[in-house]
Amino acid sequence: MKLHLSLDVHSLAESVTFYSALFGTAPAKLKAGYAKFDLDEPAVVLAMQQKPGVQPAGINHLGLRVHSTAEVLAARERLRAQGLETTDELGTVCCYAAQDKIWVTDPSGYRWEIYFFKGDVEEAFNDVHRAIANKIGCSCEEQPAKVEAGCC
């Protein structure tokens, strides 16, 4: 299992420089307005999306990356058994990655994703992701009334 953090940052370039120095490695993925570090030590996936107007910059959402879709589904059942509402986002493409995931929100409003990473793709988002984003909101762009470009 790896901890996943997603940060809204004012300057992606400055943040990539800082975290590259901190972790001693370049990001695993670098796209316009988006970067991701995928580290084994520490076991963390750190994603960043540039949002210059956001004050303060900070945590966007949190996540746990698991080893299989079966683990995602098991987590969903465990959470639902505890009375928590989850949202499925299976077969999605989000932030240039094919994934199966669920979402759950903590009592303070922090959104958590539990996801299985299937692989990198060139597409930023797919229709599955856009449909879910229109229902529960979007974590990687401004919150338009209807999501057209996508988000993660």
C-alpha positions in Angstrom: 0.0 0.0 0.0 1.2 3.5 -0.7 -0.1 6.8 0.7 -1.3 9.2 -2.0 -1.3 13.0 -1.6 -2.5 15.5 -4.1 -1.4 19.2 -3.6 -2.7 22.3 -5.2 0.4 24.5 -5.8 0.9 28.1 -6.9 3.9 27.3 -9.1 4.4 23.8 -10.6 7.9 24.6 -11.7 9.0 25.8 -8.2 7.3 22.8 -6.6 8.9 20.3 -9.0 12.3 21.8 -8.2 11.7 21.6 -4.5 10.3 18.0 -4.4 12.9 16.8 -6.8 15.6 18.0 -4.4 13.7 16.7 -1.4 13.2 13.2 -2.8 16.5 13.1 -4.8 14.7 12.2 -8.1 12.7 13.8 -10.9 8.9 13.3 -11.1 7.6 10.1 -12.7 5.2 12.1 -14.7 5.3 15.7 -15.8 2.6 17.3 -17.9 1.3 20.8 -18.4 0.0 21.9 -15.0 0.5 18.5 -13.5 3.4 16.5 -11.9 3.5 13.2 -10.0 6.2 11.6 -7.9 5.8 7.8 -7.4 8.2 6.7 -4.8 9.0 3.3 -3.2 10.9 5.0 -0.3 9.1 6.7 1.2 6.1 4.7 -0.1 4.1 7.7 -1.4 2.5 9.0 -4.5 2.6 12.8 -4.5 0.6 14.5 -7.3 0.6 18.3 -7.8 -1.7 20.4 -9.9 -1.0 24.1 -10.6 -3.7 26.4 -9.3 -2.2 29.8 -9.0 -5.4 31.5 -7.7 -6.1 29.1 -4.9 -5.5 30.5 -1.5 -4.0 28.9 0.4 -2.5 26.2 -1.7 -2.8 22.9 0.2 -4.1 19.4 0.3 -6.4 18.7 -2.6 -7.4 15.1 -1.7 -5.8 12.1 -0.2 -5.6 8.5 -1.3 -4.5 5.0 -0.8 -3.1 3.1 -3.8 -3.8 -0.7 -3.5 -2.5 -3.7 -5.5 -5.7 -4.7 -7.3 -9.3 -3.8 -8.3 -10.4 -6.6 -5.9 -8.8 -4.6 -3.0 -10.6 -1.4 -4.2 -13.9 -3.4 -4.1 -13.1 -4.9 -0.7 -12.4 -1.5 0.7 -15.8 -0.3 -0.7 -17.6 -3.1 1.0 -15.8 -2.5 4.3 -16.6 1.2 4.3 -20.2 0.7 3.3 -20.6 -1.9 6.1 -19.5 0.9 8.5 -22.3 3.1 7.1 -20.1 5.3 4.9 -21.2 6.4 1.5 -18.8 5.7 -1.3 -18.8 6.6 -5.0 -17.4 4.2 -7.6 -15.2 5.4 -10.4 -14.3 2.1 -12.1 -12.7 2.0 -15.6 -11.6 5.7 -15.3 -8.8 7.7 -16.8 -7.8 10.5 -14.6 -4.6 12.6 -14.6 -3.0 10.6 -17.4 -3.6 7.3 -15.6 -6.0 4.3 -16.1 -7.5 3.4 -12.7 -10.3 1.8 -10.8 -11.2 3.8 -7.7 -13.8 4.7 -5.2 -14.2 7.9 -3.3 -15.2 8.5 0.3 -15.4 11.8 2.3 -14.3 12.2 5.9 -16.4 14.1 8.5 -14.4 17.3 7.9 -14.9 17.1 4.1 -11.5 15.7 3.1 -12.0 13.5 0.1 -10.1 10.2 0.0 -9.7 7.9 -3.1 -8.8 4.3 -2.8 -7.5 3.2 -6.2 -5.7 0.6 -8.3 -3.3 2.1 -10.8 -3.5 0.2 -14.1 -0.9 2.2 -16.1 0.0 5.5 -17.6 -1.9 6.8 -20.6 -1.6 9.8 -22.9 -5.3 10.8 -22.4 -5.9 13.2 -19.4 -9.5 12.1 -18.7 -12.2 9.9 -20.1 -16.0 9.9 -20.1 -16.3 7.8 -17.0 -14.3 10.3 -15.1 -16.2 13.3 -16.5 -19.5 11.7 -15.5 -18.4 11.1 -11.9 -16.9 14.6 -11.7 -20.2 16.1 -12.7 -21.9 14.2 -9.9 -19.5 14.6 -6.9 -17.2 17.4 -8.1 -13.7 17.6 -9.4 -10.4 17.5 -7.5 -8.0 18.8 -10.1 -9.5 21.8 -11.8 -11.8 24.7 -10.9 -15.3 23.5 -10.1 -17.3 24.4 -13.3 -21.1 23.7 -13.3 -20.4 20.9 -15.8 -17.0 19.4 -16.3 -15.9 19.5 -19.9 -12.2 19.1 -19.9 -12.0 16.6 -17.0 -10.3 16.6 -13.6 -8.9 14.2 -11.1 
